[in-house]
């Protein structure tokens, strides 16, 4: 989505990141068994 900041050494795979979100450095988000949504609070939800 728009206006997303992704920190260094971050891995995002099979995820949708909400607009305006900040993903901290050294984070790892992987959507397993479906796609995950990473929202502004950094929580994950399965679609």
ModelCIF file with pLDDT and N, C-alpha, C, O atoms, coordinates in Angstrom:
data_MODEL
#
_entry.id   MODEL 
#
_entity.id                         1 
_entity.type                       polymer 
_entity.pdbx_number_of_molecules   1 
#
_entity_poly.entity_id                      1 
_entity_poly.type                           'polypeptide(L)' 
_entity_poly.nstd_linkage                   no 
_entity_poly.nstd_monomer                   no 
_entity_poly.pdbx_seq_one_letter_code       
;(UNK)(UNK)(UNK)(UNK)(UNK)(UNK)(UNK)(UNK)(UNK)(UNK)(UNK)(UNK)(UNK)(UNK)(UNK)(UNK)
(UNK)(UNK)(UNK)(UNK)(UNK)(UNK)(UNK)(UNK)(UNK)(UNK)(UNK)(UNK)(UNK)(UNK)(UNK)(UNK)
(UNK)(UNK)(UNK)(UNK)(UNK)(UNK)(UNK)(UNK)(UNK)(UNK)(UNK)(UNK)(UNK)(UNK)(UNK)
;
_entity_poly.pdbx_seq_one_letter_code_can   XXXXXXXXXXXXXXXXXXXXXXXXXXXXXXXXXXXXXXXXXXXXXXX 
_entity_poly.pdbx_strand_id                 A 
#
loop_
_entity_poly_seq.entity_id 
_entity_poly_seq.num 
_entity_poly_seq.mon_id 
_entity_poly_seq.hetero 
1 1  UNK n 
1 2  UNK n 
1 3  UNK n 
1 4  UNK n 
1 5  UNK n 
1 6  UNK n 
1 7  UNK n 
1 8  UNK n 
1 9  UNK n 
1 10 UNK n 
1 11 UNK n 
1 12 UNK n 
1 13 UNK n 
1 14 UNK n 
1 15 UNK n 
1 16 UNK n 
1 17 UNK n 
1 18 UNK n 
1 19 UNK n 
1 20 UNK n 
1 21 UNK n 
1 22 UNK n 
1 23 UNK n 
1 24 UNK n 
1 25 UNK n 
1 26 UNK n 
1 27 UNK n 
1 28 UNK n 
1 29 UNK n 
1 30 UNK n 
1 31 UNK n 
1 32 UNK n 
1 33 UNK n 
1 34 UNK n 
1 35 UNK n 
1 36 UNK n 
1 37 UNK n 
1 38 UNK n 
1 39 UNK n 
1 40 UNK n 
1 41 UNK n 
1 42 UNK n 
1 43 UNK n 
1 44 UNK n 
1 45 UNK n 
1 46 UNK n 
1 47 UNK n 
#
_struct_asym.id          A 
_struct_asym.entity_id   1 
#
loop_
_ma_qa_metric.id 
_ma_qa_metric.mode 
_ma_qa_metric.name 
_ma_qa_metric.software_group_id 
_ma_qa_metric.type 
1 global pLDDT . pLDDT 
2 local  pLDDT . pLDDT 
#
_ma_qa_metric_global.metric_id      1 
_ma_qa_metric_global.metric_value   77.34 
_ma_qa_metric_global.model_id       1 
_ma_qa_metric_global.ordinal_id     1 
#
loop_
_ma_qa_metric_local.label_asym_id 
_ma_qa_metric_local.label_comp_id 
_ma_qa_metric_local.label_seq_id 
_ma_qa_metric_local.metric_id 
_ma_qa_metric_local.metric_value 
_ma_qa_metric_local.model_id 
_ma_qa_metric_local.ordinal_id 
A UNK 1  2 70.00 1 1  
A UNK 2  2 81.00 1 2  
A UNK 3  2 84.00 1 3  
A UNK 4  2 85.00 1 4  
A UNK 5  2 87.00 1 5  
A UNK 6  2 88.00 1 6  
A UNK 7  2 90.00 1 7  
A UNK 8  2 93.00 1 8  
A UNK 9  2 94.00 1 9  
A UNK 10 2 90.00 1 10 
A UNK 11 2 90.00 1 11 
A UNK 12 2 87.00 1 12 
A UNK 13 2 85.00 1 13 
A UNK 14 2 83.00 1 14 
A UNK 15 2 82.00 1 15 
A UNK 16 2 80.00 1 16 
A UNK 17 2 82.00 1 17 
A UNK 18 2 79.00 1 18 
A UNK 19 2 81.00 1 19 
A UNK 20 2 81.00 1 20 
A UNK 21 2 81.00 1 21 
A UNK 22 2 84.00 1 22 
A UNK 23 2 86.00 1 23 
A UNK 24 2 87.00 1 24 
A UNK 25 2 90.00 1 25 
A UNK 26 2 93.00 1 26 
A UNK 27 2 87.00 1 27 
A UNK 28 2 88.00 1 28 
A UNK 29 2 84.00 1 29 
A UNK 30 2 84.00 1 30 
A UNK 31 2 80.00 1 31 
A UNK 32 2 77.00 1 32 
A UNK 33 2 77.00 1 33 
A UNK 34 2 73.00 1 34 
A UNK 35 2 70.00 1 35 
A UNK 36 2 70.00 1 36 
A UNK 37 2 71.00 1 37 
A UNK 38 2 69.00 1 38 
A UNK 39 2 66.00 1 39 
A UNK 40 2 55.00 1 40 
A UNK 41 2 60.00 1 41 
A UNK 42 2 53.00 1 42 
A UNK 43 2 58.00 1 43 
A UNK 44 2 56.00 1 44 
A UNK 45 2 52.00 1 45 
A UNK 46 2 48.00 1 46 
A UNK 47 2 44.00 1 47 
#
loop_
_atom_site.group_PDB 
_atom_site.id 
_atom_site.type_symbol 
_atom_site.label_atom_id 
_atom_site.label_alt_id 
_atom_site.label_comp_id 
_atom_site.label_asym_id 
_atom_site.label_entity_id 
_atom_site.label_seq_id 
_atom_site.pdbx_PDB_ins_code 
_atom_site.Cartn_x 
_atom_site.Cartn_y 
_atom_site.Cartn_z 
_atom_site.occupancy 
_atom_site.B_iso_or_equiv 
_atom_site.pdbx_formal_charge 
_atom_site.auth_seq_id 
_atom_site.auth_comp_id 
_atom_site.auth_asym_id 
_atom_site.auth_atom_id 
_atom_site.pdbx_PDB_model_num 
ATOM 1   N N  . UNK A 1 1  ? 0.825  -1.177  0.000  1.00 70.00 ? 1  UNK A N  1 
ATOM 2   C CA . UNK A 1 1  ? 0.000  0.000   0.000  1.00 70.00 ? 1  UNK A CA 1 
ATOM 3   C C  . UNK A 1 1  ? 0.878  1.253   0.000  1.00 70.00 ? 1  UNK A C  1 
ATOM 4   O O  . UNK A 1 1  ? 2.102  1.154   -0.095 1.00 70.00 ? 1  UNK A O  1 
ATOM 5   N N  . UNK A 1 2  ? 0.267  2.405   0.104  1.00 81.00 ? 2  UNK A N  1 
ATOM 6   C CA . UNK A 1 2  ? 0.975  3.688   0.024  1.00 81.00 ? 2  UNK A CA 1 
ATOM 7   C C  . UNK A 1 2  ? 1.617  4.095   1.344  1.00 81.00 ? 2  UNK A C  1 
ATOM 8   O O  . UNK A 1 2  ? 1.162  3.710   2.421  1.00 81.00 ? 2  UNK A O  1 
ATOM 9   N N  . UNK A 1 3  ? 2.690  4.886   1.236  1.00 84.00 ? 3  UNK A N  1 
ATOM 10  C CA . UNK A 1 3  ? 3.338  5.518   2.391  1.00 84.00 ? 3  UNK A CA 1 
ATOM 11  C C  . UNK A 1 3  ? 3.754  4.530   3.470  1.00 84.00 ? 3  UNK A C  1 
ATOM 12  O O  . UNK A 1 3  ? 3.472  4.738   4.650  1.00 84.00 ? 3  UNK A O  1 
ATOM 13  N N  . UNK A 1 4  ? 4.419  3.463   3.072  1.00 85.00 ? 4  UNK A N  1 
ATOM 14  C CA . UNK A 1 4  ? 4.888  2.447   4.018  1.00 85.00 ? 4  UNK A CA 1 
ATOM 15  C C  . UNK A 1 4  ? 6.392  2.586   4.178  1.00 85.00 ? 4  UNK A C  1 
ATOM 16  O O  . UNK A 1 4  ? 7.112  2.699   3.186  1.00 85.00 ? 4  UNK A O  1 
ATOM 17  N N  . UNK A 1 5  ? 6.876  2.579   5.422  1.00 87.00 ? 5  UNK A N  1 
ATOM 18  C CA . UNK A 1 5  ? 8.302  2.579   5.703  1.00 87.00 ? 5  UNK A CA 1 
ATOM 19  C C  . UNK A 1 5  ? 8.690  1.182   6.148  1.00 87.00 ? 5  UNK A C  1 
ATOM 20  O O  . UNK A 1 5  ? 8.100  0.639   7.081  1.00 87.00 ? 5  UNK A O  1 
ATOM 21  N N  . UNK A 1 6  ? 9.684  0.594   5.483  1.00 88.00 ? 6  UNK A N  1 
ATOM 22  C CA . UNK A 1 6  ? 10.171 -0.738  5.826  1.00 88.00 ? 6  UNK A CA 1 
ATOM 23  C C  . UNK A 1 6  ? 11.617 -0.599  6.254  1.00 88.00 ? 6  UNK A C  1 
ATOM 24  O O  . UNK A 1 6  ? 12.458 -0.148  5.476  1.00 88.00 ? 6  UNK A O  1 
ATOM 25  N N  . UNK A 1 7  ? 11.914 -0.987  7.499  1.00 90.00 ? 7  UNK A N  1 
ATOM 26  C CA . UNK A 1 7  ? 13.257 -0.869  8.051  1.00 90.00 ? 7  UNK A CA 1 
ATOM 27  C C  . UNK A 1 7  ? 14.239 -1.826  7.404  1.00 90.00 ? 7  UNK A C  1 
ATOM 28  O O  . UNK A 1 7  ? 13.849 -2.734  6.669  1.00 90.00 ? 7  UNK A O  1 
ATOM 29  N N  . UNK A 1 8  ? 15.519 -1.614  7.687  1.00 93.00 ? 8  UNK A N  1 
ATOM 30  C CA . UNK A 1 8  ? 16.586 -2.455  7.162  1.00 93.00 ? 8  UNK A CA 1 
ATOM 31  C C  . UNK A 1 8  ? 16.475 -3.885  7.678  1.00 93.00 ? 8  UNK A C  1 
ATOM 32  O O  . UNK A 1 8  ? 15.945 -4.131  8.762  1.00 93.00 ? 8  UNK A O  1 
ATOM 33  N N  . UNK A 1 9  ? 16.984 -4.822  6.882  1.00 94.00 ? 9  UNK A N  1 
ATOM 34  C CA . UNK A 1 9  ? 17.031 -6.247  7.253  1.00 94.00 ? 9  UNK A CA 1 
ATOM 35  C C  . UNK A 1 9  ? 15.657 -6.805  7.603  1.00 94.00 ? 9  UNK A C  1 
ATOM 36  O O  . UNK A 1 9  ? 15.523 -7.603  8.531  1.00 94.00 ? 9  UNK A O  1 
ATOM 37  N N  . UNK A 1 10 ? 14.641 -6.383  6.858  1.00 90.00 ? 10 UNK A N  1 
ATOM 38  C CA . UNK A 1 10 ? 13.274 -6.837  7.106  1.00 90.00 ? 10 UNK A CA 1 
ATOM 39  C C  . UNK A 1 10 ? 12.832 -7.750  5.973  1.00 90.00 ? 10 UNK A C  1 
ATOM 40  O O  . UNK A 1 10 ? 13.110 -7.484  4.804  1.00 90.00 ? 10 UNK A O  1 
ATOM 41  N N  . UNK A 1 11 ? 12.144 -8.825  6.326  1.00 90.00 ? 11 UNK A N  1 
ATOM 42  C CA . UNK A 1 11 ? 11.650 -9.782  5.345  1.00 90.00 ? 11 UNK A CA 1 
ATOM 43  C C  . UNK A 1 11 ? 10.130 -9.817  5.412  1.00 90.00 ? 11 UNK A C  1 
ATOM 44  O O  . UNK A 1 11 ? 9.553  -10.055 6.473  1.00 90.00 ? 11 UNK A O  1 
ATOM 45  N N  . UNK A 1 12 ? 9.480  -9.577  4.258  1.00 87.00 ? 12 UNK A N  1 
ATOM 46  C CA . UNK A 1 12 ? 8.021  -9.626  4.162  1.00 87.00 ? 12 UNK A CA 1 
ATOM 47  C C  . UNK A 1 12 ? 7.676  -10.506 2.979  1.00 87.00 ? 12 UNK A C  1 
ATOM 48  O O  . UNK A 1 12 ? 8.104  -10.242 1.856  1.00 87.00 ? 12 UNK A O  1 
ATOM 49  N N  . UNK A 1 13 ? 6.900  -11.556 3.227  1.00 85.00 ? 13 UNK A N  1 
ATOM 50  C CA . UNK A 1 13 ? 6.570  -12.516 2.178  1.00 85.00 ? 13 UNK A CA 1 
ATOM 51  C C  . UNK A 1 13 ? 5.108  -12.924 2.305  1.00 85.00 ? 13 UNK A C  1 
ATOM 52  O O  . UNK A 1 13 ? 4.663  -13.318 3.383  1.00 85.00 ? 13 UNK A O  1 
ATOM 53  N N  . UNK A 1 14 ? 4.355  -12.829 1.197  1.00 83.00 ? 14 UNK A N  1 
ATOM 54  C CA . UNK A 1 14 ? 2.930  -13.187 1.164  1.00 83.00 ? 14 UNK A CA 1 
ATOM 55  C C  . UNK A 1 14 ? 2.119  -12.389 2.178  1.00 83.00 ? 14 UNK A C  1 
ATOM 56  O O  . UNK A 1 14 ? 1.258  -12.944 2.862  1.00 83.00 ? 14 UNK A O  1 
ATOM 57  N N  . UNK A 1 15 ? 2.391  -11.084 2.278  1.00 82.00 ? 15 UNK A N  1 
ATOM 58  C CA . UNK A 1 15 ? 1.685  -10.212 3.213  1.00 82.00 ? 15 UNK A CA 1 
ATOM 59  C C  . UNK A 1 15 ? 1.197  -8.964  2.494  1.00 82.00 ? 15 UNK A C  1 
ATOM 60  O O  . UNK A 1 15 ? 1.727  -8.582  1.451  1.00 82.00 ? 15 UNK A O  1 
ATOM 61  N N  . UNK A 1 16 ? 0.183  -8.340  3.065  1.00 80.00 ? 16 UNK A N  1 
ATOM 62  C CA . UNK A 1 16 ? -0.294 -7.036  2.633  1.00 80.00 ? 16 UNK A CA 1 
ATOM 63  C C  . UNK A 1 16 ? -0.030 -6.086  3.790  1.00 80.00 ? 16 UNK A C  1 
ATOM 64  O O  . UNK A 1 16 ? -0.456 -6.343  4.916  1.00 80.00 ? 16 UNK A O  1 
ATOM 65  N N  . UNK A 1 17 ? 0.668  -4.992  3.519  1.00 82.00 ? 17 UNK A N  1 
ATOM 66  C CA . UNK A 1 17 ? 0.981  -4.014  4.561  1.00 82.00 ? 17 UNK A CA 1 
ATOM 67  C C  . UNK A 1 17 ? 0.054  -2.823  4.381  1.00 82.00 ? 17 UNK A C  1 
ATOM 68  O O  . UNK A 1 17 ? -0.034 -2.264  3.287  1.00 82.00 ? 17 UNK A O  1 
ATOM 69  N N  . UNK A 1 18 ? -0.635 -2.432  5.442  1.00 79.00 ? 18 UNK A N  1 
ATOM 70  C CA . UNK A 1 18 ? -1.582 -1.330  5.389  1.00 79.00 ? 18 UNK A CA 1 
ATOM 71  C C  . UNK A 1 18 ? -0.882 -0.008  5.061  1.00 79.00 ? 18 UNK A C  1 
ATOM 72  O O  . UNK A 1 18 ? 0.297  0.161   5.373  1.00 79.00 ? 18 UNK A O  1 
ATOM 73  N N  . UNK A 1 19 ? -1.588 0.911   4.447  1.00 81.00 ? 19 UNK A N  1 
ATOM 74  C CA . UNK A 1 19 ? -1.057 2.235   4.118  1.00 81.00 ? 19 UNK A CA 1 
ATOM 75  C C  . UNK A 1 19 ? -0.629 2.971   5.381  1.00 81.00 ? 19 UNK A C  1 
ATOM 76  O O  . UNK A 1 19 ? -1.282 2.876   6.420  1.00 81.00 ? 19 UNK A O  1 
ATOM 77  N N  . UNK A 1 20 ? 0.480  3.707   5.278  1.00 81.00 ? 20 UNK A N  1 
ATOM 78  C CA . UNK A 1 20 ? 0.948  4.517   6.390  1.00 81.00 ? 20 UNK A CA 1 
ATOM 79  C C  . UNK A 1 20 ? 1.609  3.729   7.500  1.00 81.00 ? 20 UNK A C  1 
ATOM 80  O O  . UNK A 1 20 ? 1.888  4.289   8.561  1.00 81.00 ? 20 UNK A O  1 
ATOM 81  N N  . UNK A 1 21 ? 1.865  2.461   7.294  1.00 81.00 ? 21 UNK A N  1 
ATOM 82  C CA . UNK A 1 21 ? 2.431  1.608   8.338  1.00 81.00 ? 21 UNK A CA 1 
ATOM 83  C C  . UNK A 1 21 ? 3.949  1.742   8.376  1.00 81.00 ? 21 UNK A C  1 
ATOM 84  O O  . UNK A 1 21 ? 4.567  2.137   7.388  1.00 81.00 ? 21 UNK A O  1 
ATOM 85  N N  . UNK A 1 22 ? 4.542  1.416   9.511  1.00 84.00 ? 22 UNK A N  1 
ATOM 86  C CA . UNK A 1 22 ? 5.988  1.361   9.670  1.00 84.00 ? 22 UNK A CA 1 
ATOM 87  C C  . UNK A 1 22 ? 6.351  -0.044  10.130 1.00 84.00 ? 22 UNK A C  1 
ATOM 88  O O  . UNK A 1 22 ? 5.868  -0.514  11.161 1.00 84.00 ? 22 UNK A O  1 
ATOM 89  N N  . UNK A 1 23 ? 7.198  -0.704  9.367  1.00 86.00 ? 23 UNK A N  1 
ATOM 90  C CA . UNK A 1 23 ? 7.683  -2.029  9.735  1.00 86.00 ? 23 UNK A CA 1 
ATOM 91  C C  . UNK A 1 23 ? 9.089  -1.838  10.296 1.00 86.00 ? 23 UNK A C  1 
ATOM 92  O O  . UNK A 1 23 ? 9.981  -1.354  9.601  1.00 86.00 ? 23 UNK A O  1 
ATOM 93  N N  . UNK A 1 24 ? 9.279  -2.217  11.541 1.00 87.00 ? 24 UNK A N  1 
ATOM 94  C CA . UNK A 1 24 ? 10.553 -2.007  12.215 1.00 87.00 ? 24 UNK A CA 1 
ATOM 95  C C  . UNK A 1 24 ? 11.678 -2.805  11.570 1.00 87.00 ? 24 UNK A C  1 
ATOM 96  O O  . UNK A 1 24 ? 11.431 -3.827  10.928 1.00 87.00 ? 24 UNK A O  1 
ATOM 97  N N  . UNK A 1 25 ? 12.902 -2.343  11.738 1.00 90.00 ? 25 UNK A N  1 
ATOM 98  C CA . UNK A 1 25 ? 14.082 -3.039  11.230 1.00 90.00 ? 25 UNK A CA 1 
ATOM 99  C C  . UNK A 1 25 ? 14.201 -4.417  11.884 1.00 90.00 ? 25 UNK A C  1 
ATOM 100 O O  . UNK A 1 25 ? 13.759 -4.626  13.013 1.00 90.00 ? 25 UNK A O  1 
ATOM 101 N N  . UNK A 1 26 ? 14.801 -5.336  11.159 1.00 93.00 ? 26 UNK A N  1 
ATOM 102 C CA . UNK A 1 26 ? 15.060 -6.700  11.634 1.00 93.00 ? 26 UNK A CA 1 
ATOM 103 C C  . UNK A 1 26 ? 13.781 -7.473  11.954 1.00 93.00 ? 26 UNK A C  1 
ATOM 104 O O  . UNK A 1 26 ? 13.783 -8.331  12.837 1.00 93.00 ? 26 UNK A O  1 
ATOM 105 N N  . UNK A 1 27 ? 12.680 -7.174  11.238 1.00 87.00 ? 27 UNK A N  1 
ATOM 106 C CA . UNK A 1 27 ? 11.411 -7.875  11.424 1.00 87.00 ? 27 UNK A CA 1 
ATOM 107 C C  . UNK A 1 27 ? 11.237 -8.935  10.349 1.00 87.00 ? 27 UNK A C  1 
ATOM 108 O O  . UNK A 1 27 ? 11.860 -8.875  9.289  1.00 87.00 ? 27 UNK A O  1 
ATOM 109 N N  . UNK A 1 28 ? 10.392 -9.891  10.636 1.00 88.00 ? 28 UNK A N  1 
ATOM 110 C CA . UNK A 1 28 ? 10.097 -10.940 9.662  1.00 88.00 ? 28 UNK A CA 1 
ATOM 111 C C  . UNK A 1 28 ? 8.598  -11.224 9.693  1.00 88.00 ? 28 UNK A C  1 
ATOM 112 O O  . UNK A 1 28 ? 8.061  -11.602 10.734 1.00 88.00 ? 28 UNK A O  1 
ATOM 113 N N  . UNK A 1 29 ? 7.924  -11.046 8.566  1.00 84.00 ? 29 UNK A N  1 
ATOM 114 C CA . UNK A 1 29 ? 6.502  -11.349 8.434  1.00 84.00 ? 29 UNK A CA 1 
ATOM 115 C C  . UNK A 1 29 ? 6.340  -12.306 7.271  1.00 84.00 ? 29 UNK A C  1 
ATOM 116 O O  . UNK A 1 29 ? 6.718  -11.976 6.147  1.00 84.00 ? 29 UNK A O  1 
ATOM 117 N N  . UNK A 1 30 ? 5.788  -13.478 7.514  1.00 84.00 ? 30 UNK A N  1 
ATOM 118 C CA . UNK A 1 30 ? 5.561  -14.461 6.468  1.00 84.00 ? 30 UNK A CA 1 
ATOM 119 C C  . UNK A 1 30 ? 4.115  -14.956 6.560  1.00 84.00 ? 30 UNK A C  1 
ATOM 120 O O  . UNK A 1 30 ? 3.663  -15.414 7.610  1.00 84.00 ? 30 UNK A O  1 
ATOM 121 N N  . UNK A 1 31 ? 3.409  -14.852 5.444  1.00 80.00 ? 31 UNK A N  1 
ATOM 122 C CA . UNK A 1 31 ? 2.049  -15.372 5.401  1.00 80.00 ? 31 UNK A CA 1 
ATOM 123 C C  . UNK A 1 31 ? 2.093  -16.855 5.073  1.00 80.00 ? 31 UNK A C  1 
ATOM 124 O O  . UNK A 1 31 ? 2.391  -17.236 3.941  1.00 80.00 ? 31 UNK A O  1 
ATOM 125 N N  . UNK A 1 32 ? 1.801  -17.680 6.044  1.00 77.00 ? 32 UNK A N  1 
ATOM 126 C CA . UNK A 1 32 ? 1.771  -19.123 5.850  1.00 77.00 ? 32 UNK A CA 1 
ATOM 127 C C  . UNK A 1 32 ? 0.320  -19.575 5.871  1.00 77.00 ? 32 UNK A C  1 
ATOM 128 O O  . UNK A 1 32 ? -0.465 -19.115 6.699  1.00 77.00 ? 32 UNK A O  1 
ATOM 129 N N  . UNK A 1 33 ? -0.039 -20.477 4.959  1.00 77.00 ? 33 UNK A N  1 
ATOM 130 C CA . UNK A 1 33 ? -1.418 -20.963 4.854  1.00 77.00 ? 33 UNK A CA 1 
ATOM 131 C C  . UNK A 1 33 ? -2.387 -19.823 4.581  1.00 77.00 ? 33 UNK A C  1 
ATOM 132 O O  . UNK A 1 33 ? -3.455 -19.758 5.190  1.00 77.00 ? 33 UNK A O  1 
ATOM 133 N N  . UNK A 1 34 ? -2.033 -18.935 3.683  1.00 73.00 ? 34 UNK A N  1 
ATOM 134 C CA . UNK A 1 34 ? -2.877 -17.801 3.339  1.00 73.00 ? 34 UNK A CA 1 
ATOM 135 C C  . UNK A 1 34 ? -2.071 -16.524 3.373  1.00 73.00 ? 34 UNK A C  1 
ATOM 136 O O  . UNK A 1 34 ? -0.865 -16.542 3.621  1.00 73.00 ? 34 UNK A O  1 
ATOM 137 N N  . UNK A 1 35 ? -2.734 -15.432 3.125  1.00 70.00 ? 35 UNK A N  1 
ATOM 138 C CA . UNK A 1 35 ? -2.086 -14.129 3.108  1.00 70.00 ? 35 UNK A CA 1 
ATOM 139 C C  . UNK A 1 35 ? -2.348 -13.451 4.445  1.00 70.00 ? 35 UNK A C  1 
ATOM 140 O O  . UNK A 1 35 ? -3.451 -13.537 4.986  1.00 70.00 ? 35 UNK A O  1 
ATOM 141 N N  . UNK A 1 36 ? -1.351 -12.789 4.967  1.00 70.00 ? 36 UNK A N  1 
ATOM 142 C CA . UNK A 1 36 ? -1.484 -12.053 6.221  1.00 70.00 ? 36 UNK A CA 1 
ATOM 143 C C  . UNK A 1 36 ? -1.570 -10.564 5.918  1.00 70.00 ? 36 UNK A C  1 
ATOM 144 O O  . UNK A 1 36 ? -0.963 -10.077 4.964  1.00 70.00 ? 36 UNK A O  1 
ATOM 145 N N  . UNK A 1 37 ? -2.328 -9.850  6.738  1.00 71.00 ? 37 UNK A N  1 
ATOM 146 C CA . UNK A 1 37 ? -2.369 -8.393  6.658  1.00 71.00 ? 37 UNK A CA 1 
ATOM 147 C C  . UNK A 1 37 ? -1.620 -7.863  7.870  1.00 71.00 ? 37 UNK A C  1 
ATOM 148 O O  . UNK A 1 37 ? -1.927 -8.225  9.006  1.00 71.00 ? 37 UNK A O  1 
ATOM 149 N N  . UNK A 1 38 ? -0.640 -7.008  7.626  1.00 69.00 ? 38 UNK A N  1 
ATOM 150 C CA . UNK A 1 38 ? 0.103  -6.376  8.705  1.00 69.00 ? 38 UNK A CA 1 
ATOM 151 C C  . UNK A 1 38 ? -0.471 -4.982  8.848  1.00 69.00 ? 38 UNK A C  1 
ATOM 152 O O  . UNK A 1 38 ? -0.279 -4.145  7.966  1.00 69.00 ? 38 UNK A O  1 
ATOM 153 N N  . UNK A 1 39 ? -1.174 -4.712  9.944  1.00 66.00 ? 39 UNK A N  1 
ATOM 154 C CA . UNK A 1 39 ? -1.800 -3.401  10.098 1.00 66.00 ? 39 UNK A CA 1 
ATOM 155 C C  . UNK A 1 39 ? -0.902 -2.463  10.898 1.00 66.00 ? 39 UNK A C  1 
ATOM 156 O O  . UNK A 1 39 ? 0.208  -2.837  11.278 1.00 66.00 ? 39 UNK A O  1 
ATOM 157 N N  . UNK A 1 40 ? -1.369 -1.277  11.148 1.00 55.00 ? 40 UNK A N  1 
ATOM 158 C CA . UNK A 1 40 ? -0.537 -0.227  11.747 1.00 55.00 ? 40 UNK A CA 1 
ATOM 159 C C  . UNK A 1 40 ? -0.055 -0.579  13.152 1.00 55.00 ? 40 UNK A C  1 
ATOM 160 O O  . UNK A 1 40 ? 0.950  -0.029  13.602 1.00 55.00 ? 40 UNK A O  1 
ATOM 161 N N  . UNK A 1 41 ? -0.727 -1.462  13.847 1.00 60.00 ? 41 UNK A N  1 
ATOM 162 C CA . UNK A 1 41 ? -0.286 -1.871  15.177 1.00 60.00 ? 41 UNK A CA 1 
ATOM 163 C C  . UNK A 1 41 ? 0.698  -3.022  15.103 1.00 60.00 ? 41 UNK A C  1 
ATOM 164 O O  . UNK A 1 41 ? 1.189  -3.473  16.138 1.00 60.00 ? 41 UNK A O  1 
ATOM 165 N N  . UNK A 1 42 ? 1.001  -3.514  13.898 1.00 53.00 ? 42 UNK A N  1 
ATOM 166 C CA . UNK A 1 42 ? 1.958  -4.593  13.741 1.00 53.00 ? 42 UNK A CA 1 
ATOM 167 C C  . UNK A 1 42 ? 1.383  -5.971  14.016 1.00 53.00 ? 42 UNK A C  1 
ATOM 168 O O  . UNK A 1 42 ? 2.126  -6.952  14.058 1.00 53.00 ? 42 UNK A O  1 
ATOM 169 N N  . UNK A 1 43 ? 0.051  -6.065  14.207 1.00 58.00 ? 43 UNK A N  1 
ATOM 170 C CA . UNK A 1 43 ? -0.588 -7.353  14.428 1.00 58.00 ? 43 UNK A CA 1 
ATOM 171 C C  . UNK A 1 43 ? -0.850 -8.011  13.083 1.00 58.00 ? 43 UNK A C  1 
ATOM 172 O O  . UNK A 1 43 ? -0.853 -7.346  12.047 1.00 58.00 ? 43 UNK A O  1 
ATOM 173 N N  . UNK A 1 44 ? -1.067 -9.311  13.105 1.00 56.00 ? 44 UNK A N  1 
ATOM 174 C CA . UNK A 1 44 ? -1.324 -10.039 11.859 1.00 56.00 ? 44 UNK A CA 1 
ATOM 175 C C  . UNK A 1 44 ? -2.745 -10.604 11.867 1.00 56.00 ? 44 UNK A C  1 
ATOM 176 O O  . UNK A 1 44 ? -3.227 -11.082 12.894 1.00 56.00 ? 44 UNK A O  1 
ATOM 177 N N  . UNK A 1 45 ? -3.391 -10.544 10.736 1.00 52.00 ? 45 UNK A N  1 
ATOM 178 C CA . UNK A 1 45 ? -4.738 -11.106 10.570 1.00 52.00 ? 45 UNK A CA 1 
ATOM 179 C C  . UNK A 1 45 ? -4.754 -11.983 9.329  1.00 52.00 ? 45 UNK A C  1 
ATOM 180 O O  . UNK A 1 45 ? -4.147 -11.638 8.315  1.00 52.00 ? 45 UNK A O  1 
ATOM 181 N N  . UNK A 1 46 ? -5.441 -13.112 9.404  1.00 48.00 ? 46 UNK A N  1 
ATOM 182 C CA . UNK A 1 46 ? -5.563 -14.004 8.257  1.00 48.00 ? 46 UNK A CA 1 
ATOM 183 C C  . UNK A 1 46 ? -6.807 -13.643 7.461  1.00 48.00 ? 46 UNK A C  1 
ATOM 184 O O  . UNK A 1 46 ? -7.875 -13.402 8.023  1.00 48.00 ? 46 UNK A O  1 
ATOM 185 N N  . UNK A 1 47 ? -6.647 -13.609 6.139  1.00 44.00 ? 47 UNK A N  1 
ATOM 186 C CA . UNK A 1 47 ? -7.804 -13.378 5.267  1.00 44.00 ? 47 UNK A CA 1 
ATOM 187 C C  . UNK A 1 47 ? -8.413 -14.730 4.924  1.00 44.00 ? 47 UNK A C  1 
ATOM 188 O O  . UNK A 1 47 ? -9.404 -14.793 4.197  1.00 44.00 ? 47 UNK A O  1 
#
